[in-house]
Structure formats: C-alpha cells, structure tokens
Amino acid sequence: MNTLSAPEASIVRRYLGALTDMELAVPRAGENMDTEQAAVWTRNASEAQDRLALFDEWRRRLCGFLAVSPGPFFRGQSNQVIV
C-alpha cells in the first residue's frame, strides 16, 4: 500500500467505499427484501446470498488489483481475478 501511486490509491479508496456499502447491505437484506419480479410484488428469496456473492466478488477484484492473494476465507475458490 505504501508504494501505490496517487491514481492507484484513488482506485483503492473507491473499492473500499464500494465494499463498505456492499458489506453493510448484506445484513440489511432481511429488513427490506427486494423485488424479484414486477407487477405483483414477489420477495427475492436469494437477496442475501446475491449481495454476499457480489461483496465477495468485489473483494476478490480488490485483491487482484493490489496483486495480493485472497486470504484463507477464499480457499477452495478460484484465485484468478478478472478485472
């Protein structure tokens, strides 16, 4: 992190801001379930899982951008990051 250029540090800050928002949205998913289809409202039963998967994907992308290996939480999953 100490060797990032100013533009790279800016990108990392944007990632961290987006990750913070996504992380906070995961536990809130149960409070207000989003709509799965239009017209008659239907609860999206997989909203929490969808949000967690999105959060994990963005964490992997940040690891890829920083050229660091994902931590032990991601074992068994692909370490390949496509940005």
CORFENSUL-V356688 format. One record per residue. N is the residue number from 1. SS is DSSP state (A for helix, B for strand, O for the rest). Layout:
n = <N/N>
ss = <SS/SS>
//
This chain:
n = <1/2/3/4/5/6/7/8/9/10/11/12/13/14/15/16/17/18/19/20/21/22/23/24/25/26/27/28/29/30/31/32/33/34/35/36/37/38/39/40/41/42/43/44/45/46/47/48/49/50/51/52/53/54/55/56/57/58/59/60/61/62/63/64/65/66/67/68/69/70/71/72/73/74/75/76/77/78/79/80/81/82/83>
ss = <O/O/O/O/O/A/A/A/A/A/A/A/A/A/A/A/A/A/A/A/A/A/A/A/A/A/A/A/O/O/O/O/O/O/B/O/O/O/O/O/O/O/B/O/O/O/A/A/A/A/A/A/A/A/A/A/A/A/A/A/A/A/A/A/A/A/O/O/O/O/O/A/A/A/O/O/O/O/O/O/O/O/O>
//
